[in-house]
Amino acid sequence: MPVELVPQWEEWKLQLSDIEKIQIPGCIKPEHFVSIRYELHHFSDASTNGYGQCSYLRALNNEGEITCHLIMSKARVAPTKHVSIPRLELSAAVTSVKISILIAEELKLPNVKHYYWTDSTVVLSYISNESHRFHTFVANRVQLIRDHTEPTQWNHVSSEKNPADLASRGCTAADLDPKWFNGPSFLYDEVLPFTSCKFSLQVRDPEVKNVTLATKASEGQPTLLE
């Protein structure tokens, strides 16, 4: 091992003992909690280090009580080749869609509504776009998202409230935020802060294809316009 990496390695080994202190309940809802509605909320995020997502099952009963638990998450290291943050954010959103399909197949809960959250307004503008054409990388991923979800299912969440931030940036076991296992606090509100995903594309976005208009001059004498 290179000498400069030894301190990091030793620190990482010391943190392993903190994993023993983490307790994850096996049941995703309290005893005697009779759910009348289930929702799945999928959060995605990206950074220069990597990108990831986390999915939560939100359950509600007749008494207005709400429970929320982490069901599944996935994180990936950013490629060694430079990739822009918007592309990484879009890749994270695609991962959320793929995980949502997997969870739906495994849980087999009837009439479950899926909601998707990202703090990237660029990604939201890509998903809601109806008029522009994108380059291949973005076009393929937006198409996959649109094939399995509706733009109305996508919502904006601030970075500080996005639990997927831990999946994209990483943290130690000791620093795990409680919202990682139980979801952000707003999921326990009766009315959720849904927001429209219709954000405008940035001016001269590099992912938007330029449209070239070819014209042909007609023969003959030019005319004067009054």
Phi, psi and omega in degrees: 000135177302142184303322183292343180266348183301313179301319179296320180296316180296319178297319180297319180296322179295330182284346182297329180296334180291338181295328180297337183277349182280128178241127180239115181297142181284332180265136184271001175213151182297158177297142180067013177273110182262107184281140174250346180206138176241146175223147174246126181244123184246124181248142178224154181199161178214156175214182178291341180277326183176189178215158182191181180210164174213143185238138183235140174264118180255125182239142180232146177240182184293337181274003180083008178282149184228134172237154183209128183219146176294130179256316183197153175211162178209140179225146178227145177283142179297145179300151177294327174287136184301129175230134182296154179300316177303322178292322177293320178297321179292321177297322177296320178296320177297320178299321178299318180295315180296320179293323180296323178295316180297314181297318180299321180291325184277319183284323180054041175273135183284143172055041178274128177269138180253135177232143184238138184230136175213152177264006180265109177290336177295314179299318179297324178290326176295315184293322183273354184298137178233355189237336184258156175253141183252163172291166192306312184305308182288318183302315181295320182285323175295321179297319178297317179297316181289334179291332186244349180222166174255146178305330181291346179277349185262136183225158178265138175229141180293154183301320183290341179258001184268109182293339180292351175301326179291327180289327183274328184256334181083160177196169177277163178299324181290334184261010180300126179285138178304331181292345178295320181271332187247358180085161179295156186299329184291343177290349179263001175280148180296320179249122183273149183277063179294141178229149178294142179269007184278080175260146182283145176294147179292150178296130180057043176298127183295344181275350180273130179288136174282138179264123180259125180256117179264133179234154180232126181285138178274152180282158178121177181285139176294150179249152178261136177262130180279000000 
